[in-house]
Each structure stands twice: as C-alpha cells, then as structure tokens.
Amino acid sequence: MKDFSHLDKDGNVRMVDVTEKQVSMRTAKAEGKIFLSPETIHKMKRDALPKGNVLTTAKLAGIQAAKKTSELIPMCHQLQLSHVDLTFELKEKQIIITSIVKTKESTGVEMEALTAVSVSALTIYDMCKALDKDMVLGEIALINKKGGTSSHTVTYRPVVGIITMSDGVAAGSRENKSGEILSDGFERAGCPIQKQLVLPDGSEELRDTIQSWIDSGVELIITTGGTGLGPRDLTISLMETMFNSRLPGIEQALHAYGRGKLATASLSRLAAGVVGPAIVICLPGSPGAVRDGLVVLIPAIFHAYHMMKGEGH
C-alpha cells in the first residue's frame, strides 16, 4: 500500500510538490446521480419548475465549481483548465450527471471532475427542494482519468546498466552522486540494476564496456557525465561511433525539460540512441540533470522495448 502523499514524514498535512512533474494532457471523467420523484423529473423536462431551467443552471454551476476546486479543497493545486463539460441523462427516478475535465498541467484533474458533478447535483437539489422533499444524492465516482504516469500502463522493465564518466569520481576525490541517483530511480521504477561502473572522462573503455554489457543482456544503459563542452567531455563523440540510430524525440524531451529549469542546460550535448538490441542514453553529470532525466524517461522509455520487439504502439 502506498503512503499518503498529503502527509509528510511526521504525519503533518502538506501540499504535494508537483514541480518536477512533466506537463502533459490530462483528462478525468466523473459521474454522479441524484434521485428525484418522477413528477419532479417530468416538470423539469417541461421546464415547469418555479426556479427556472434547472439543468442549464446545474451545468453552469458544475463548470464554475471545477474552476474553483482549489479554493474548496485545501490541498488541491490551482490548475488552468482547458475544457469542462457536463451532461445529464434523465431517467424515470434519477438524473445521471457526467463531467469531463481537461488540462495541460503537471497534475491530474480528478478532483475537478468530481467537484463539478457534486456541485451540479447540489444545484439540482437546491432548485427542486421546494417541490421534492425526498431527493438523495449519491454514487459519485471517478470513471476514468488519463495523462501523467497513469497513462503509461507498460509493465515491461528493462535490465539497466549505469556508467559514470568522471575523472574526479574515478580518482576517488568526488562522490558518485549522479550514479547513485540513477540507480535509486530505476530501482524504484522496478528495473533490475545489473551493472554499474565508473570510468575517467574520455575513457576508451566506454565502447568495449557498452558492447560487453549488451552481450550480457543489459537492455538500457545510462551514462552520466562528459556531455559538456570541455576538452575532456568526450562521451558523445565516443558514442556517436556506436549508435545504429538516434532517438531524437528522447533527446529533444530531455533538452526541453532541462531548459525549462536552467538556461545553461542547452549547452549540454546529451544523446540517446539504439545500439543493437539496447538503448543507450547519455545524460549530463550533475545530480540535478540526472534527476530531470529520470522524470522524462520513467516510465515512458519502457514502452520503447515493446516497439523494438515489433509490437508497435
């Protein structure tokens, strides 16, 4: 069972930090019901209720509520919603309310969809309570959501190898922080870490190491370091002689995410490509850069292995 994300290590409430999450298209669909007498529903169909058009008012209330969710529920994030809609299905003794909410943000809109349905139902109750004393609200539920990590249902996890390219780490004068961050990140994602190694910048052993790891069954190799503009930053030039094909989409996504946080990220010559049956991704050497890389790569990169096996998208 997962820990509650709205509690810190001491059990105090907190707002979840979504700063590191990628912006993506996110949608949520919710549903709820309000049970009324057949007579009330009949009058509603004829627009014969004293307070006016009930469903139009309820729809507007639901849309407004979705936009105000962060003001109603303390730990919800303020989101720029791109679409909110509600529909109503009138049955003999109930109205089924369905909401759809969309956004391009770094967190989901489940609460906005649920809030829209709830307030819409409350509005119907308010507008009909003079005639119907036995109304009941209930069965409010999230039907589905899309976007973020929940959209990546890929269960395959590749065998991972991690290579740190650093003169300082190889000499023992610096900690291998970036290698440890990568190892921890992929382990938490469920990937077996089969190989880890530290090499000096520009080491010719990189080619032989990668090939031997691939021959031994490593499927995803991540290097960290040697991607800058210094005279010892030779990782990319070494790797360019090995790639069978590049993965420009991965490279662009890594660059775009890094530039969104640090302007100098554009100076890094990170690279990604295919070497035989494996994928090799070369990340910068800083701890911040590899953390960013984990955000971009996990879990999306795992889908590549289905594609490489001919299973398509």
N, C-alpha and C positions, 0 to 999 in steps of 0.2 A: 504493500500500500504506500502511495506517495505521501510525503509530508505536506501539510497545508502550506501553500505558497504565501498566504497572507499573514503568516506568523514568523517572527524572527527566532533566533536560537534560544531566546529567553521566554518565548511564548507570548510576546507582545505583538499587537496587530501592526501591520505595515502595509504600505502600498508596494505592490510588486514592481521591481525595476525592469522595464522593458526596453531600456536604452539600447542594449546590444542586439535586440531582435531586428531582423530584416523587415523592411516594409514590403507588404505583399497584398494582393487582392484577397479580402476575407469576406465571407458571407455567412449569415446564420438565418435559419428558419425556425420559427416557434409557432405553437398552436395552443389555443385555449378554448374553453366553452363557457357559455352562460345559459343556464336552464331557465326558461320562462313558460308561462301558460300559453296554450295555443291561441287564446284570444288576444294576448298582447302581441304575439308574432303576427297575427292576422292584421291588427291595426297598424303595426309597423309597415307591413307590405303596402297598405293603403295610404301610408303617410298621414295617419289619422291620430297620432299621439299629440297631446297638448304642447309638448316642448319642441315640436318641430321634427326635422329629418334626423332620426336617431343615428343611422349608420354613417351618414356623412360627417356628423359631429364626432362620432366614435373613431372614425378613420383619422380625422384631423388631430384628435386627442392622442391617438397612438403614435402618429408621426412626431408630434411635439414631444411626447414622453421619451421616445427613442433619442431625440436630440438632447434631452435634459437628464439622461440616465446618470451621468457622473455627478450631477447635483443631488440626486436622490439616494444613490448608493455610495457610501463614503469611499470605498477602495477601488471604484471603477475609474478608468482613465478617461480624460477628455479626448474624444475622437472626432475627426472630420468625416461625417457620414456622407457617402456619395449617393445613396439611394435608400429610401424607406417606403414600403408599401404594405397595405393591409387589405385583406379580402374577407368577405363574410358569406357563409353558407347557411341559409335559413332552413332549418328542419321543422318538424311539427312542434317539438317542445324544447328546442335548443338552437343556439346560434354557434357555429364553429368559426372562430376567429383565427386567421393565419397571418403572420407577419414575415416579411423578408427584409433584411437589412444588409447593406453592403458598405465597404470602406476599403481604402488603400492605406493601411496603417500597420503598426508593429505589434498589435494585439487584436484579439477577436472581438466580435460584436454579439456574442451570445446574450449578454445581459441587456443590450439594447433591444434585441428581438423579443426577449421575454418581457421586458418592461413595456414595450409597445402593446403587446397582447393584453397584459394585465390592466393597463390604464384604459385601453379601449373597452375592455369588459366592464370596468368600473363606470365608465361614461354611459354605457348602455344601462347599467343598473340605476345610475342617477336619473337618467331621462325617463325611465319606466317605473320608478318606485312608487309614484302616486297611484298607479293602476294595478301593479303587481307586487304583492307583499311577500311572495314566496320564491323570489328569484335566488338562484345559487350559482356562484362562480366556482369553477374547478377545472381539473385536468389540464393545467397549464404546464407545458413541457417543451423542451428543445427538441426539434425534429431532426435537424442536422446542422452541421457547420463545415465550412471549407476554408482552406487557407492556413498559412503557417505550417508548423510541423505536423499538424493533424492531417494535412493533405498528402503527406508522404507515408504511404502505407507499406513501403518496401520493407520486407523482413530480412533480406539478404545482408550479411555483414562480411566485408572482405577481410582477409588476413593483412595486417598492417606492419610495415617496417618504417622506422624513423631514423633519419640521418641528420646529425647536427654538424654543419660546416663552420668551424670557428677555430682560429689559431689560439685564442685565449682559453676556450674550453678544453681543447686538445692538450694545452700546456698545463692545465690544472689551475690557472690563475683566475678563471671565471666559472661561475656555476652554470650548469646546463639547464637554465630555467625554461627556455623555449621547448627543448626536447621533453622536459617533464610535463609541460602544459599540454603538448600534443598527445603524449602517452596517456595522460589522465583523461583528456577529452574523448579520445577514441575508445578507451576502455569503458567510459561511462555510456558511450553510444552502443556498446555491445560488441565491439570489434576485438578479436584476439591480436595482441601485440606480439609478433613472432620475433622481430629483430629490432635492435637499437644499437646505434654506433655513433661515435664522434670522430670526425676527420678534420685535419687542418684545412684552412681555406685553400681552394685550388688544387686539392689532392687528386692525383691521377687515379687513386684507388676508387674514386667515386664510380667510374664506369664499370670496373670489374665487380665492385660490391653490388651495384644495382642488378647486373646481369646474373650474378650468383644467387642473389635473393629471389629474383624472378624464377630462376630454375628450381629453387627450393620450395616454391609455392606462394611466395608473397604476392599479393594482388594489388595492394595500394601502398606506394612508397611516398613518404612525405619528407622532403629535405627542408631544413631551415638554416638560413644564412647564405652569404655570398651572392646576394641578388642586387647589391647596390652598384655604385659607380667607382669604387675604389680599385686600385691596381690588383688587390688580392680577391676581389669579388668575381670569381670565375665559374661559379656554379652553373649559370645559364649557358655560357659558351661551351662548357663540357656537356651539358645535357642536350644541347641542340644537335650534337653529333649522334645522339641515341634515339631521339623521338622518331617513331614511324609516322605519327601525325600529331598535330597540335589540337588542343581543346580551347579555342579562342573564347567560347562562352564562359568557361570557368575563369579564364584569365581576366576577362572584362568584368565579371561579377566581383572578383577579388579586388581588382583595382577600384571599381566604383564604390565598394563598401569602405575601403581604406581611405579614399579621397574624401568621403563624406565625413570622416572624423579628423583627418590630418592632411593638410595640403601637400606636405612633402612625400606622402605615400605615392604620388605619381612618379617619383624618381626611382622607385623600385622596379627591377626587371623580373618580376615573378613570372613563372611559366608553368604550364600544365600540358601534358600530352600522354600519348599511348606508346608504350614500349612492349612490343609483343603482346602477351595477354594481360599486361598490367598497366595501371595508370600511375604516372609519376607527377607529383605536384611540388613545385619549388617555391617555398614561402620565404619572406624576409626573416632576419634573425632576431628581431626584437620580440619580447613577450607579448606586447600589445598587438603586433602584427599577426602572430600565430593564434591569439585569441580571436581576432577578427576572422582569420581563416577558418577556424572551427565553426563560427557562426554561419559562414557562407557554405561550407562544404557539408556539414552534417544537418540533416540526413540526405540532402539532395544528391550527393555524389554516389550514394549507394545504388541509385537507380541505373547508373551507367553500366553496371555489371549485367543487368537484365538485357540491356541494349546490345552489349558486346557479345552476348550469347544468342543473339538473333531473335529475342523475344519482343523487340520493339518497345514502344512507349506504353 
